Amino acid sequence: QVQVVESGGGLVQAGGSLRLSCAASGRIFSFYTMGWFRQAPGKEREFVARISWTGGTTNYADDVKGRFTISRDNAKNTVYLQMNSLKPGDTAVYYCMLDQRGGRYWGQGTQVTVSS
């Protein structure tokens, strides 16, 4: 009974920026971690970024490090992914994930397309 909903995807030019949001609701509790994954057509889903409950620990895939920033607002049960210096290789469906004791939950995905 946990729902996560992504928003903020769209079409941008290479070098541009987007900020994705993911709002969680339902049977969520404290101390959960959240993260972002992405999947391009014909490719496997891959890890992008994750953030701890406190926000004190973040992890990034090597190819987005320095360009993407993950953050969270626990009062709003929301996680963000600020994406700068976007490249065509970033084109994918981006999925939000919430991980808590009761299970792991995924959003429906939001499309990010970066044109060259």
C-alpha positions as CSV (number, residue, x, y, z in Angstrom):
1,Q,0.0,0.0,0.0
2,V,2.9,2.3,-0.8
3,Q,2.7,4.5,-3.9
4,V,5.5,6.4,-5.5
5,V,4.8,8.8,-8.3
6,E,7.5,10.5,-10.4
7,S,7.2,13.7,-12.3
8,G,9.4,16.2,-14.1
9,G,10.5,14.3,-17.1
10,G,10.5,15.8,-20.5
11,L,12.5,16.7,-23.6
12,V,15.6,18.8,-23.3
13,Q,18.6,19.7,-25.4
14,A,22.0,18.3,-24.6
15,G,23.6,20.4,-21.9
16,G,20.3,21.3,-20.4
17,S,18.8,20.5,-17.0
18,L,15.8,18.8,-15.5
19,R,14.6,18.2,-12.0
20,L,12.7,15.0,-11.3
21,S,10.4,14.6,-8.3
22,C,9.1,11.5,-6.6
23,A,6.4,11.7,-4.0
24,A,5.6,8.8,-1.8
25,S,2.4,8.1,0.0
26,G,0.6,5.3,1.8
27,R,2.0,2.9,4.4
28,I,5.4,4.5,4.6
29,F,7.5,4.8,7.7
30,S,10.6,6.5,8.9
31,F,14.2,5.4,8.0
32,Y,13.4,4.4,4.4
33,T,15.9,4.9,1.7
34,M,15.0,6.2,-1.8
35,G,16.7,6.1,-5.1
36,W,16.5,6.5,-8.8
37,F,17.0,4.0,-11.6
38,R,16.7,4.3,-15.3
39,Q,16.1,2.1,-18.3
40,A,16.7,2.9,-21.9
41,P,15.1,1.0,-24.8
42,G,16.7,-2.4,-25.2
43,K,18.8,-2.0,-22.1
44,E,18.6,-3.3,-18.6
45,R,17.5,-1.1,-15.8
46,E,20.5,0.5,-14.1
47,F,21.2,2.3,-10.9
48,V,21.4,6.1,-10.9
49,A,21.4,7.4,-7.4
50,R,20.3,6.7,-3.9
51,I,20.0,8.6,-0.6
52,S,19.8,7.6,3.0
53,W,17.0,8.5,5.4
54,T,19.0,11.4,6.9
55,G,20.3,12.5,3.5
56,G,23.8,12.2,4.9
57,T,24.7,9.4,2.5
58,T,24.3,9.6,-1.2
59,N,25.6,7.3,-3.9
60,Y,25.8,7.8,-7.7
61,A,26.5,5.8,-10.7
62,D,29.9,6.7,-12.1
63,D,28.5,8.1,-15.4
64,V,26.2,10.6,-13.6
65,K,28.6,11.6,-10.8
66,G,29.2,15.4,-10.8
67,R,26.2,16.0,-13.0
68,F,23.2,14.7,-11.0
69,T,22.3,15.5,-7.4
70,I,19.8,13.5,-5.3
71,S,18.1,15.1,-2.3
72,R,15.0,14.5,-0.2
73,D,12.4,16.3,1.9
74,N,11.2,13.9,4.5
75,A,8.4,16.2,5.6
76,K,6.9,15.8,2.2
77,N,8.0,12.2,1.6
78,T,9.6,13.4,-1.6
79,V,12.9,12.7,-3.3
80,Y,14.4,14.8,-6.1
81,L,16.9,14.3,-8.8
82,Q,18.5,17.4,-10.2
83,M,20.1,16.5,-13.5
84,N,22.5,19.0,-15.1
85,S,24.7,18.8,-18.2
86,L,22.4,16.2,-19.7
87,K,23.7,14.0,-22.5
88,P,21.8,12.0,-25.1
89,G,23.0,8.9,-23.3
90,D,20.9,10.0,-20.3
91,T,17.7,9.4,-22.4
92,A,15.7,6.8,-20.5
93,V,12.7,6.1,-18.4
94,Y,13.6,7.1,-14.9
95,Y,12.1,5.2,-12.0
96,C,11.9,6.2,-8.4
97,M,12.3,3.5,-5.7
98,L,11.4,3.5,-2.0
99,D,13.0,0.8,0.1
100,Q,11.7,0.2,3.6
101,R,11.3,-2.8,5.9
102,G,7.9,-3.7,4.5
103,G,9.2,-4.0,0.9
104,R,10.6,-2.2,-2.1
105,Y,8.3,0.0,-4.2
106,W,8.6,1.5,-7.6
107,G,7.0,4.4,-9.4
108,Q,5.6,4.2,-12.9
109,G,8.5,6.0,-14.4
110,T,8.9,9.3,-16.2
111,Q,10.5,9.7,-19.6
112,V,13.6,11.8,-20.0
113,T,14.7,12.5,-23.6
114,V,17.9,14.4,-24.4
115,S,18.3,15.6,-27.9
116,S,21.7,16.1,-29.5
